[in-house]
Amino acid sequence: MDPAYKMERMKEATEKIYAFHEAYRIIDQQMEGLSYQLKVPFSRDMYETWFGIEKSILKFDRVFNKVEKFNARAFTDPANHERREKRMI
């Protein structure tokens, strides 16, 4: 790998780290003023809907992770990819 390219990538990564750190610092400053949290009343229907949404998101994440893993294996183990594809379909 070209050392100049590697240094450029390291510079970009460092700049991103500093940007994230600054964003977290600003958020922490803003959160210090909020020493209490207001409890918001929830109706049963709203709670059940929210719970269902959270369950759906978790299920979607599991399926997405399986597909991503499947696609990654296509590159790392191409010899067995057809067998996996038949089983997945």
C-alpha positions in Angstrom: 0.0 0.0 0.0 1.2 3.4 -0.9 2.5 5.3 2.3 1.0 8.6 1.1 -2.4 7.0 0.6 -2.2 5.4 4.0 -1.3 8.7 5.6 -4.2 10.4 3.8 -6.6 7.8 5.1 -5.2 8.1 8.7 -5.7 11.9 8.4 -9.3 11.5 7.4 -9.9 9.0 10.2 -8.4 11.3 12.7 -10.5 14.3 11.5 -13.6 12.2 11.8 -12.7 11.1 15.3 -12.2 14.7 16.4 -15.6 15.7 14.8 -17.4 12.9 16.7 -15.7 13.8 19.9 -16.6 17.5 19.5 -20.3 16.5 18.8 -20.4 14.3 21.9 -18.9 17.1 24.0 -21.5 19.6 22.8 -24.3 17.2 23.5 -22.9 16.5 26.9 -22.8 20.2 27.6 -26.5 20.6 26.5 -27.5 17.6 28.6 -25.9 19.0 31.8 -28.7 21.6 32.1 -31.4 18.9 32.1 -31.1 17.5 35.6 -34.6 15.9 35.5 -36.8 14.2 33.0 -40.5 14.6 32.7 -42.5 11.5 32.7 -44.8 11.4 29.7 -48.0 9.5 30.1 -48.5 6.7 27.6 -51.8 5.1 26.7 -51.8 1.3 26.4 -52.4 1.4 22.7 -49.5 3.7 22.1 -47.2 1.5 24.3 -48.3 -1.6 22.4 -47.7 0.1 19.1 -44.3 1.3 20.2 -43.4 -2.2 21.4 -44.5 -3.7 18.1 -42.4 -1.3 16.2 -39.4 -2.1 18.3 -39.9 -5.8 17.8 -40.2 -5.2 14.0 -37.0 -3.2 13.9 -35.1 -5.9 15.8 -36.5 -8.6 13.4 -35.5 -6.5 10.4 -32.0 -6.0 11.9 -31.6 -9.8 12.3 -32.7 -10.4 8.6 -30.4 -7.6 7.4 -27.4 -9.0 9.3 -28.1 -12.5 7.8 -28.2 -11.1 4.3 -25.0 -9.0 4.9 -23.3 -12.1 6.2 -24.4 -14.1 3.2 -23.2 -11.5 0.8 -19.8 -11.3 2.6 -19.4 -15.0 2.4 -19.9 -14.9 -1.4 -16.6 -13.1 -1.5 -14.7 -15.0 1.1 -15.9 -18.5 0.2 -17.0 -18.5 -3.5 -16.7 -22.3 -3.8 -19.7 -22.9 -1.5 -21.7 -19.9 -2.5 -24.0 -21.7 -4.9 -24.9 -24.3 -2.2 -25.6 -21.5 0.3 -27.7 -19.6 -2.3 -29.9 -22.7 -3.0 -30.4 -23.3 0.7 -31.3 -19.6 1.3 -33.8 -19.5 -1.5 
